[in-house]
């Protein structure tokens, strides 16, 4: 993998291995999640499916009401429209392989990174606008 192509979104690292966004085909990237990182809010994808496969460390992954602590070699699948989220509340860095069909593309992460990495608290309206452009739908707050 080529570290110089890594996209940073806050503490998260995204290293694209297969960019399928131009063809509308499958894409794949490695996601690095340091312990305690700020992560995306619970959301769903209206345009694509997503599979997460843990390569190293442990990742807490929730799909709907199901939450699992995935370790190396374990995976979960998020169909279109399914609310999901992830976090790393553990003490080691997690590396996971993410496969999307069709691919959302690296430009999404660059656009989100521009908002998140701007300094200070992220502009939530700008973040939601970027997510919406790419078919991501933030989940309603709990109890709403």
Buried (B, 14 or more C-beta within 10 A) or exposed (E): EEEEEBBBBBBBBBBBBEBBBEEEEBBBBBBBBBBEBEBBBBBBBEBBBBBBBBBBBBBBBBBEEEEEEBEBEBBBEBEEEBBBBBBBEBEEBBBBBBBBBBBBBBEBBBBBBEBBEEEEEBEEEBBBEBBEEBBBBBEEEEEE
